Amino acid sequence: MRKLSLDTYLRKKLENRQTQNRFRYRLSSSSACDAEMVVEGRNVVNFSSNDYLGLANHSEVVQALSEGGKKLGVGSGASHLISGHHEVHKALEQQIAILTGRPRALFFANGYMANMGTLGAMLSDEDLIFSDELNHASLIDGCRLSRAKCVRFEHANYLDLQEKLSSLKFRHSVVVTDGVFSMDGDTAPLKEISEICSKSGAWLMVDDAHGFGVLGRNGGGLVEMMGLDCEQVPILVGTFGKSVGTYGAFVAGSDALIESLIQFSRTYIYTTALPPALAHATSISLKIVEAEPWRRERLADNIKYFRSGALSEGLRLPQSDTPIQPILIGNDERVADLGSLLLDRGFLVGAIRPPTVPVGSGRLRVSISAKHSYEQLDALISVLCELTLND
């Protein structure tokens, strides 16, 4: 049998993706991330970013990055365990630990590496992972990397989790869940899940990437908002590329957890440390997150305003009190068309299709920011009604 060339094989895969209406295109922006941007040469209102608190282009954060670069250079030069670990990395980790109410924290390059590296460092093929069926891809891939057996439980269904935990035997087990689910905007029932984990002896790992900065009195996330301590949620993951407006991620927990990750997490050990200047800018941004609660208050008000207006006009919104407000369309091909039509009308909105979401559940993912005005929200609702309600 004649074997295909690499390009022929890849073209067939690409053609198949196009046939399934799953082909993705990159849009190029020529301005800073903000509530208003220039995308593909057009002035648009940005409803697609995760910059929920409007800090990605904050003058103090930009200045901190610039000053950090002048003082500390650009690259770190090596991994953390060689010579790349800087005092500003250490200070940032201490700052995160205090904010999250954990003994220690570890600074990772990004959330993907944090999730994969944590699960890969802790478990083996003798262990079990119980994973919410709608968890982020980084958690799914982390489960695969760990070599542990993975059991999925129904989305946010702690009773299903309880049944599966009680019916299976394991040496060690970890329950992993998003805090705020990135495509639906709903939250995990963490109190109930933590109680189940406590009774069964399972360890709970929460990826609070979309809750950190947004939720909680001090911006500590869903875990802070629910008052869950380090014993109840021993493994807490968060990212800086969303509400904090910079880049990178962290894992927070006990001294034993963090030291173990330093020793055994491959995605931490075998990669160059993030630039010290970036760590410095992140530290400044975190101080703003804590010092300016009005940003969370303004964001919560915008979310409430948008939901009220959208629902009153007949738009289909699932329950979500977070910045992620999906407009359910269902027709996966139509979703892509709607994304293009919205861009033509001056609105950048994520058009989400499989495999990011299950087949038949395509949606427009509206991301609300503290920097959006009522006028911008009203304008988006008007255009969404015009484009979707007659389908």
C-alpha positions as CSV (number, residue, x, y, z in Angstrom):
1,M,0.0,0.0,0.0
2,R,1.4,3.4,-1.1
3,K,1.9,5.8,1.8
4,L,0.7,9.3,1.6
5,S,3.1,12.2,1.8
6,L,3.0,14.3,4.9
7,D,1.4,17.3,3.0
8,T,-1.3,15.1,1.3
9,Y,-2.2,13.5,4.7
10,L,-2.4,16.9,6.4
11,R,-4.5,18.5,3.6
12,K,-7.0,15.7,3.9
13,K,-7.3,16.4,7.6
14,L,-7.8,20.1,6.9
15,E,-10.4,19.4,4.2
16,N,-12.3,17.2,6.7
17,R,-12.2,20.0,9.3
18,Q,-13.6,22.5,6.7
19,T,-16.3,20.0,5.7
20,Q,-17.4,19.7,9.4
21,N,-17.6,23.6,9.7
22,R,-14.9,23.5,12.3
23,F,-12.1,25.4,10.5
24,R,-10.7,28.2,12.6
25,Y,-9.2,31.5,11.4
26,R,-7.0,33.9,13.3
27,L,-8.0,37.5,13.5
28,S,-5.2,40.0,13.8
29,S,-5.4,43.1,16.0
30,S,-3.3,46.2,15.7
31,S,-4.0,47.8,19.1
32,A,-3.8,47.0,22.8
33,C,-6.3,44.7,24.4
34,D,-9.1,46.9,25.6
35,A,-12.9,47.4,25.5
36,E,-12.4,49.0,22.0
37,M,-9.8,47.6,19.6
38,V,-8.7,47.6,16.0
39,V,-9.1,44.1,14.5
40,E,-8.4,43.4,10.8
41,G,-8.3,47.1,10.2
42,R,-11.8,47.7,11.8
43,N,-12.7,49.6,14.9
44,V,-14.7,47.1,17.1
45,V,-16.0,46.8,20.6
46,N,-14.3,43.8,22.2
47,F,-16.6,41.3,23.7
48,S,-14.3,38.3,23.3
49,S,-11.3,38.8,25.6
50,N,-10.8,37.5,29.2
51,D,-9.6,40.9,30.4
52,Y,-12.5,41.0,32.8
53,L,-11.2,43.9,35.0
54,G,-9.7,46.0,32.2
55,L,-6.1,45.6,33.4
56,A,-4.3,44.4,30.3
57,N,-3.7,47.9,29.2
58,H,-3.6,49.6,32.6
59,S,-1.0,52.4,32.7
60,E,0.6,51.3,35.9
61,V,0.9,47.7,34.7
62,V,2.4,48.8,31.4
63,Q,4.8,51.1,33.2
64,A,5.8,48.3,35.6
65,L,6.6,46.0,32.6
66,S,8.7,48.7,31.0
67,E,10.6,49.6,34.1
68,G,11.1,45.9,34.9
69,G,12.5,45.3,31.5
70,K,15.0,48.2,31.8
71,K,16.1,47.0,35.2
72,L,15.9,43.2,34.9
73,G,16.3,42.7,31.1
74,V,13.9,40.6,28.9
75,G,14.7,36.9,29.2
76,S,15.3,35.1,32.4
77,G,18.1,33.1,30.8
78,A,17.3,29.6,32.2
79,S,14.9,27.4,34.0
80,H,14.0,28.2,37.7
81,L,16.2,25.4,38.9
82,I,19.3,26.5,37.0
83,S,19.7,30.3,37.2
84,G,16.4,31.7,36.0
85,H,14.7,32.1,39.4
86,H,14.7,35.8,40.4
87,E,13.8,37.7,43.6
88,V,10.7,39.1,41.8
89,H,9.5,35.5,41.1
90,K,9.9,34.7,44.7
91,A,8.1,37.9,45.8
92,L,5.2,37.2,43.4
93,E,4.8,33.7,44.8
94,Q,4.6,35.0,48.4
95,Q,2.0,37.6,47.3
96,I,-0.1,34.9,45.6
97,A,0.1,32.7,48.7
98,I,-1.2,35.6,50.9
99,L,-4.0,36.5,48.5
100,T,-5.2,32.9,48.2
101,G,-4.8,32.1,51.9
102,R,-2.4,29.2,51.2
103,P,1.0,28.5,52.8
104,R,2.9,28.7,49.5
105,A,2.5,29.2,45.7
106,L,4.4,28.4,42.6
107,F,4.7,30.5,39.4
108,F,4.1,28.6,36.2
109,A,4.5,29.7,32.6
110,N,0.8,29.3,31.9
111,G,-2.3,27.5,33.1
112,Y,-1.9,24.7,30.6
113,M,1.6,23.9,32.0
114,A,0.3,24.3,35.6
115,N,-2.5,21.8,35.2
116,M,-0.4,19.2,33.2
117,G,2.6,19.6,35.5
118,T,0.6,19.2,38.7
119,L,-1.3,16.1,37.7
120,G,1.7,14.6,36.1
121,A,3.8,15.1,39.2
122,M,1.3,13.6,41.7
123,L,-0.2,10.5,40.2
124,S,0.7,7.2,38.6
125,D,-1.1,4.3,36.9
126,E,-2.2,3.1,40.3
127,D,-4.4,6.1,40.9
128,L,-7.7,7.5,39.8
129,I,-8.8,11.0,38.7
130,F,-12.4,12.0,38.7
131,S,-13.0,14.8,36.2
132,D,-16.0,17.0,35.4
133,E,-17.0,16.2,31.9
134,L,-16.8,19.9,30.8
135,N,-13.3,20.6,32.3
136,H,-10.8,22.6,30.3
137,A,-8.6,20.9,27.8
138,S,-5.5,21.5,30.0
139,L,-7.1,19.4,32.8
140,I,-8.0,16.7,30.3
141,D,-4.5,16.6,29.0
142,G,-3.1,16.7,32.5
143,C,-5.2,13.6,33.3
144,R,-3.6,11.8,30.3
145,L,-0.1,12.8,31.2
146,S,-0.5,11.5,34.7
147,R,-1.1,8.0,33.4
148,A,-3.8,7.6,36.1
149,K,-7.2,6.1,35.2
150,C,-9.6,9.0,34.5
151,V,-13.3,8.7,35.3
152,R,-15.6,11.5,34.1
153,F,-18.6,12.6,36.2
154,E,-21.6,14.5,34.9
155,H,-21.1,18.3,34.7
156,A,-21.4,19.9,38.1
157,N,-23.3,16.8,39.4
158,Y,-21.8,16.1,42.8
159,L,-24.2,13.3,43.4
160,D,-22.9,11.5,40.3
161,L,-19.4,12.1,41.6
162,Q,-20.3,10.7,45.0
163,E,-21.7,7.6,43.5
164,K,-18.6,7.0,41.3
165,L,-16.2,7.7,44.2
166,S,-18.0,5.2,46.5
167,S,-18.1,2.4,43.8
168,L,-14.5,2.4,42.7
169,K,-11.3,1.3,44.5
170,F,-8.2,3.3,44.3
171,R,-4.8,3.9,46.0
172,H,-5.0,7.7,45.7
173,S,-7.6,9.8,43.9
174,V,-7.9,13.4,42.8
175,V,-11.2,15.2,41.9
176,V,-10.4,17.9,39.4
177,T,-12.8,20.6,38.3
178,D,-12.9,24.1,36.8
179,G,-14.1,26.7,39.3
180,V,-15.8,28.8,36.6
181,F,-16.4,26.9,33.4
182,S,-14.9,28.8,30.5
183,M,-17.6,28.1,27.8
184,D,-20.7,28.1,30.0
185,G,-19.9,30.6,32.7
186,D,-21.5,28.5,35.4
187,T,-19.6,27.5,38.6
188,A,-18.8,24.2,40.2
189,P,-20.6,23.3,43.5
190,L,-17.3,23.4,45.4
191,K,-18.8,23.1,48.9
192,E,-20.6,19.9,48.1
193,I,-17.6,18.5,46.2
194,S,-15.2,19.4,49.0
195,E,-17.4,17.6,51.5
196,I,-17.6,14.5,49.4
197,C,-13.8,14.5,48.9
198,S,-13.3,14.9,52.7
199,K,-15.4,11.9,53.4
200,S,-13.9,9.7,50.7
201,G,-10.2,10.7,51.2
202,A,-9.9,12.2,47.7
203,W,-7.9,15.3,47.0
204,L,-9.6,18.2,45.4
205,M,-8.0,20.3,42.6
206,V,-9.7,23.4,41.4
207,D,-8.7,25.3,38.3
208,D,-10.1,28.8,39.1
209,A,-8.7,30.5,36.0
210,H,-11.9,32.4,35.2
211,G,-12.8,33.1,38.9
212,F,-9.5,34.4,40.1
213,G,-9.6,38.2,40.3
214,V,-13.3,38.4,39.5
215,L,-14.9,36.6,42.5
216,G,-14.3,36.9,46.2
217,R,-14.0,39.9,48.5
218,N,-10.3,40.4,47.6
219,G,-10.4,38.8,44.2
220,G,-9.2,35.4,45.5
221,G,-11.7,33.7,43.3
222,L,-14.6,31.2,43.7
223,V,-12.7,29.3,46.4
224,E,-12.3,32.5,48.5
225,M,-16.0,33.4,47.8
226,M,-17.1,30.1,49.2
227,G,-14.7,30.3,52.2
228,L,-12.9,27.1,51.4
229,D,-9.5,26.7,53.1
230,C,-6.4,24.7,52.1
231,E,-7.6,21.5,53.7
232,Q,-10.9,21.7,51.7
233,V,-9.2,22.6,48.5
234,P,-5.6,21.4,48.8
235,I,-4.7,22.2,45.1
236,L,-5.7,25.6,43.7
237,V,-4.7,26.7,40.2
238,G,-5.2,30.2,38.8
239,T,-4.0,32.3,35.9
240,F,-2.8,35.8,35.3
241,G,-3.8,36.1,31.6
242,K,-7.4,36.8,32.3
243,S,-8.5,39.1,35.2
244,V,-5.0,40.1,36.1
245,G,-4.2,41.2,32.5
246,T,-0.7,39.8,32.2
247,Y,0.5,36.3,31.6
248,G,1.4,33.1,33.6
249,A,-0.3,31.0,36.2
250,F,0.2,29.6,39.7
251,V,-0.5,26.6,41.9
252,A,-1.2,27.4,45.5
253,G,-1.3,24.9,48.4
254,S,0.7,23.4,51.2
255,D,4.5,23.5,51.6
256,A,4.6,19.8,50.8
257,L,2.6,20.3,47.6
258,I,4.7,23.2,46.3
259,E,8.0,21.6,47.1
260,S,6.9,18.4,45.4
261,L,6.0,20.3,42.3
262,I,9.4,22.0,42.3
263,Q,11.1,18.5,42.5
264,F,8.8,16.5,40.2
265,S,6.7,18.7,37.9
266,R,8.2,18.3,34.4
267,T,6.4,21.4,33.0
268,Y,8.1,23.5,35.8
269,I,11.5,21.9,35.8
270,Y,12.2,21.7,32.1
271,T,11.2,25.1,30.8
272,T,12.7,28.6,30.9
273,A,11.5,30.8,33.7
274,L,9.2,33.6,32.6
275,P,10.8,37.1,32.3
276,P,11.3,38.7,35.7
277,A,9.8,41.9,34.3
278,L,6.6,40.1,33.6
279,A,6.5,38.8,37.2
280,H,7.0,42.4,38.4
281,A,4.2,43.7,36.2
282,T,1.9,40.9,37.5
283,S,2.7,41.8,41.1
284,I,1.7,45.4,40.4
285,S,-1.5,44.2,38.7
286,L,-2.4,42.0,41.6
287,K,-2.1,44.9,44.0
288,I,-4.6,46.8,41.8
289,V,-6.9,43.8,41.9
290,E,-6.9,43.9,45.7
291,A,-6.9,47.7,46.1
292,E,-9.7,48.6,43.6
293,P,-12.7,46.4,44.5
294,W,-14.8,48.9,42.4
295,R,-13.6,47.0,39.3
296,R,-15.3,43.8,40.5
297,E,-18.4,45.8,41.5
298,R,-18.6,47.5,38.1
299,L,-18.1,44.2,36.4
300,A,-20.9,42.6,38.4
301,D,-23.2,45.5,37.6
302,N,-22.4,45.2,33.9
303,I,-23.1,41.4,34.0
304,K,-26.5,42.1,35.7
305,Y,-27.3,44.8,33.2
306,F,-26.5,42.7,30.2
307,R,-28.4,39.7,31.4
308,S,-31.5,41.7,32.2
309,G,-31.5,43.4,28.8
310,A,-30.7,40.2,26.8
311,L,-33.3,38.1,28.6
312,S,-36.0,40.7,28.3
313,E,-35.4,40.8,24.5
314,G,-35.7,37.0,24.2
315,L,-32.1,35.9,23.9
316,R,-31.2,32.5,25.1
317,L,-28.9,32.7,28.1
318,P,-28.0,29.9,30.5
319,Q,-27.6,30.7,34.2
320,S,-24.3,32.5,34.7
321,D,-23.4,35.3,37.2
322,T,-19.8,35.5,35.8
323,P,-18.4,37.6,32.9
324,I,-18.9,34.6,30.5
325,Q,-22.3,35.0,28.9
326,P,-23.0,32.4,26.2
327,I,-25.7,33.0,23.6
328,L,-26.8,29.4,22.7
329,I,-27.3,29.0,18.9
330,G,-27.1,25.2,18.5
331,N,-26.4,25.3,14.7
332,D,-22.6,25.0,14.6
333,E,-22.3,26.3,11.0
334,R,-24.6,29.3,11.8
335,V,-22.4,30.3,14.8
336,A,-19.4,30.9,12.5
337,D,-21.5,33.0,10.2
338,L,-22.9,35.0,13.1
339,G,-19.3,35.7,14.3
340,S,-18.5,37.2,10.9
341,L,-21.7,39.3,10.8
342,L,-21.0,40.7,14.2
343,L,-17.5,41.7,13.2
344,D,-18.9,43.5,10.2
345,R,-21.2,45.4,12.6
346,G,-18.3,46.4,14.8
347,F,-18.5,43.7,17.6
348,L,-15.8,41.1,18.3
349,V,-17.5,38.1,19.9
350,G,-16.2,34.6,20.2
351,A,-18.0,32.1,17.9
352,I,-17.5,28.8,19.7
353,R,-18.0,25.5,17.9
354,P,-16.9,21.9,18.3
355,P,-14.5,20.5,19.4
356,T,-14.3,23.2,22.0
357,V,-17.9,22.5,22.9
358,P,-20.1,19.4,22.3
359,V,-21.6,18.9,18.8
360,G,-24.8,20.8,18.4
361,S,-24.1,23.3,21.3
362,G,-22.4,26.1,19.3
363,R,-22.6,29.4,20.9
364,L,-21.6,33.1,20.8
365,R,-19.4,33.5,23.9
366,V,-19.9,37.1,25.1
367,S,-17.2,38.2,27.6
368,I,-18.2,41.2,29.8
369,S,-15.6,43.6,31.1
370,A,-15.6,46.2,33.8
371,K,-14.7,48.7,31.1
372,H,-17.8,48.2,28.9
373,S,-20.3,51.0,29.0
374,Y,-24.1,50.6,29.2
375,E,-24.3,52.0,25.7
376,Q,-21.9,49.3,24.3
377,L,-23.9,46.6,26.1
378,D,-27.2,48.0,24.7
379,A,-25.7,48.1,21.2
380,L,-24.6,44.5,21.4
381,I,-27.9,43.3,22.6
382,S,-29.7,45.1,19.8
383,V,-27.5,43.6,17.1
384,L,-27.7,40.1,18.7
385,C,-31.5,40.3,18.6
386,E,-31.4,41.4,15.0
387,L,-29.1,38.6,13.9
388,T,-30.4,35.7,16.0
389,L,-34.0,36.0,16.9
390,N,-35.2,35.5,13.3
391,D,-33.2,32.3,12.8
